[in-house]
Amino acid sequence: MKPQRWGWRFSIRSFFVTIAFVALGLTVALAIHRRGVRQRRAFDEVCKLGGAAIFEPNDHATHVDFCFRNIAQVAFDGQSINDEQLLILSEFPRLKRVSMDHCSAITDRSLPLFKSLHHLELLYLRGTAISDKAADQLRHALPKCDIQTHVGCRCRECGEYFETRDVTGQTRLCPSCADRGPMPAHVPPSPNY
């Protein structure tokens, strides 16, 4: 009769499987940590350039937040930022809102960067040097993104942008449509019997 052994018995195969799982877990943890460090550096760079970066739920950020949560909004309104400095936005792949109002040094060269931000929902480019043609290309590349490029309002009748002191982007009547008066209500045709 053999004596009974107490404790755990491991085979070489069990040992290697355990080592593989531990290595996989450490690899994932290291990747998450590196992502957090990159995002933290990009966040600091945005702040150094005079911008603001905001997490999705707007509350205070900790190091854990930089590892597990995404920056959702970046604003550089009125800052003297150029196309090269704007490349920092590529560190935030899940950006939903970007505001570049009155950043006159932003040109059509930033178009590939904006096209790469697939999660954008709102992009303010009012007062920038981005051409209407480039803005139309951007609208085609990001159909779910509301891209606003003109200062003022959009007419709810003719759809044209017009200059106004109101920069809320709300739809209103442009001066030519307002002078015309209200459009007549649509009267359905009478059926022919």
C-alpha positions as CSV (number, residue, x, y, z in Angstrom):
1,M,0.0,0.0,0.0
2,K,1.3,3.4,-1.0
3,P,1.4,6.3,1.5
4,Q,-1.2,9.0,0.7
5,R,0.3,12.4,-0.2
6,W,-1.2,15.5,1.2
7,G,-1.2,18.8,-0.7
8,W,-1.3,19.8,-4.3
9,R,0.2,17.8,-7.1
10,F,1.2,19.6,-10.2
11,S,2.3,18.3,-13.5
12,I,4.7,20.2,-15.8
13,R,1.7,20.9,-18.1
14,S,-0.3,22.4,-15.2
15,F,2.7,24.5,-14.3
16,F,3.1,25.9,-17.9
17,V,-0.7,26.6,-18.2
18,T,-0.6,28.6,-14.9
19,I,2.5,30.5,-16.1
20,A,0.7,31.3,-19.4
21,F,-2.4,32.7,-17.6
22,V,-0.2,34.8,-15.2
23,A,1.8,36.2,-18.2
24,L,-1.4,37.0,-20.1
25,G,-2.9,38.8,-17.1
26,L,0.3,40.8,-16.6
27,T,0.4,41.7,-20.3
28,V,-3.1,43.0,-20.2
29,A,-2.4,45.0,-17.0
30,L,0.7,46.5,-18.5
31,A,-1.2,47.5,-21.7
32,I,-3.9,49.2,-19.7
33,H,-1.3,51.0,-17.6
34,R,0.6,52.2,-20.7
35,R,-2.6,53.4,-22.3
36,G,-3.3,55.4,-19.1
37,V,0.1,56.9,-19.1
38,R,-0.2,57.9,-22.7
39,Q,-3.6,59.4,-22.1
40,R,-2.4,61.3,-19.1
41,R,0.5,62.8,-21.0
42,A,-1.8,63.8,-23.8
43,F,-4.2,65.3,-21.2
44,D,-1.3,67.3,-19.7
45,E,-0.3,68.5,-23.2
46,V,-3.8,69.7,-24.0
47,C,-3.9,71.6,-20.8
48,K,-0.4,73.1,-21.5
49,L,-1.7,74.3,-24.9
50,G,-4.6,76.1,-23.2
51,G,-7.3,73.6,-24.0
52,A,-9.6,71.6,-21.8
53,A,-10.2,67.8,-21.8
54,I,-13.2,66.3,-20.1
55,F,-14.1,62.7,-19.2
56,E,-17.5,61.3,-20.2
57,P,-19.1,61.7,-16.7
58,N,-17.8,65.1,-15.8
59,D,-16.0,64.6,-12.5
60,H,-12.4,64.7,-11.1
61,A,-9.8,62.5,-12.7
62,T,-7.5,60.0,-11.0
63,H,-4.8,57.8,-12.4
64,V,-7.3,54.9,-12.5
65,D,-9.6,57.1,-14.7
66,F,-6.8,57.6,-17.2
67,C,-6.4,53.8,-17.4
68,F,-10.0,52.8,-17.7
69,R,-12.0,55.8,-18.9
70,N,-11.9,57.8,-22.1
71,I,-11.6,61.5,-22.7
72,A,-14.8,62.4,-24.4
73,Q,-14.5,66.1,-25.1
74,V,-11.6,68.5,-26.0
75,A,-11.9,72.2,-26.4
76,F,-9.3,74.7,-27.7
77,D,-11.7,77.6,-28.2
78,G,-9.8,80.8,-29.1
79,Q,-6.3,79.3,-28.6
80,S,-3.5,79.8,-31.0
81,I,-3.0,76.1,-31.8
82,N,-1.8,74.9,-35.2
83,D,-2.2,71.7,-37.2
84,E,1.0,70.1,-35.8
85,Q,-0.1,70.7,-32.2
86,L,-3.5,69.4,-33.0
87,L,-2.0,65.9,-33.6
88,I,-2.3,65.3,-29.8
89,L,-6.0,64.5,-30.4
90,S,-4.9,61.1,-32.0
91,E,-4.2,60.0,-28.4
92,F,-7.9,60.1,-27.7
93,P,-9.4,57.7,-30.2
94,R,-12.9,57.7,-28.6
95,L,-13.4,61.5,-28.6
96,K,-17.0,62.5,-29.0
97,R,-16.9,66.3,-29.1
98,V,-14.1,68.6,-30.3
99,S,-14.4,72.4,-30.2
100,M,-11.9,74.5,-32.2
101,D,-13.9,77.7,-32.4
102,H,-11.8,80.7,-33.5
103,C,-8.6,78.8,-33.8
104,S,-7.5,80.5,-37.1
105,A,-4.3,78.5,-37.5
106,I,-6.3,75.2,-38.1
107,T,-6.3,74.5,-41.8
108,D,-7.3,71.7,-44.3
109,R,-4.1,69.8,-43.3
110,S,-6.0,68.7,-40.1
111,L,-8.6,66.9,-42.2
112,P,-7.0,63.4,-42.0
113,L,-6.8,63.7,-38.2
114,F,-10.5,64.6,-37.9
115,K,-11.4,61.7,-40.3
116,S,-9.5,59.2,-38.0
117,L,-11.7,60.2,-35.0
118,H,-14.6,57.8,-35.9
119,H,-16.6,58.3,-32.7
120,L,-17.0,62.1,-33.2
121,E,-20.6,63.3,-32.7
122,L,-20.0,67.1,-32.6
123,L,-17.2,69.1,-34.2
124,Y,-17.0,72.9,-34.0
125,L,-14.7,74.5,-36.6
126,R,-16.2,78.0,-36.6
127,G,-13.6,80.7,-37.2
128,T,-10.9,78.3,-38.5
129,A,-9.2,78.3,-41.9
130,I,-10.8,75.1,-43.0
131,S,-12.3,75.5,-46.4
132,D,-15.9,74.7,-47.3
133,K,-14.7,71.9,-49.6
134,A,-12.7,70.3,-46.9
135,A,-15.6,70.6,-44.5
136,D,-17.9,68.8,-47.0
137,Q,-15.3,66.0,-47.4
138,L,-15.3,65.7,-43.6
139,R,-19.1,65.6,-43.5
140,H,-19.0,62.8,-46.0
141,A,-16.3,60.8,-44.1
142,L,-18.1,61.3,-40.7
143,P,-21.9,61.2,-41.5
144,K,-22.9,60.8,-37.9
145,C,-21.0,63.9,-36.8
146,D,-22.6,67.3,-36.6
147,I,-19.9,69.6,-38.1
148,Q,-20.4,73.3,-37.7
149,T,-18.0,75.5,-39.7
150,H,-19.8,78.9,-39.9
151,V,-20.2,81.6,-37.3
152,G,-23.9,82.4,-37.0
153,C,-27.0,80.5,-37.7
154,R,-28.5,78.3,-40.4
155,C,-31.8,79.4,-41.9
156,R,-34.6,76.9,-41.3
157,E,-36.2,77.8,-44.6
158,C,-33.4,77.9,-47.2
159,G,-30.7,76.1,-45.2
160,E,-28.1,78.8,-45.9
161,Y,-25.7,80.1,-43.1
162,F,-25.9,83.8,-42.3
163,E,-23.8,86.0,-40.1
164,T,-25.4,87.1,-36.8
165,R,-24.2,88.0,-33.3
166,D,-25.9,84.8,-32.0
167,V,-23.4,82.0,-32.1
168,T,-25.6,79.3,-30.6
169,G,-26.0,77.6,-33.9
170,Q,-29.8,77.5,-33.6
171,T,-31.9,77.5,-36.8
172,R,-33.6,80.8,-37.5
173,L,-34.8,82.7,-40.6
174,C,-32.1,84.5,-42.6
175,P,-32.9,88.2,-43.4
176,S,-34.0,87.4,-47.0
177,C,-36.4,84.7,-45.8
178,A,-37.7,86.9,-43.0
179,D,-38.4,89.7,-45.5
180,R,-40.5,87.3,-47.6
181,G,-42.8,86.5,-44.8
182,P,-44.0,83.1,-43.7
183,M,-44.3,80.4,-46.3
184,P,-47.9,79.3,-47.1
185,A,-49.0,76.1,-45.5
186,H,-49.1,73.1,-47.8
187,V,-52.6,72.4,-49.0
188,P,-53.2,68.9,-50.1
189,P,-54.7,68.6,-53.6
190,S,-58.4,67.9,-53.7
191,P,-59.3,64.4,-54.9
192,N,-60.8,64.2,-58.4
193,Y,-64.0,62.2,-58.4
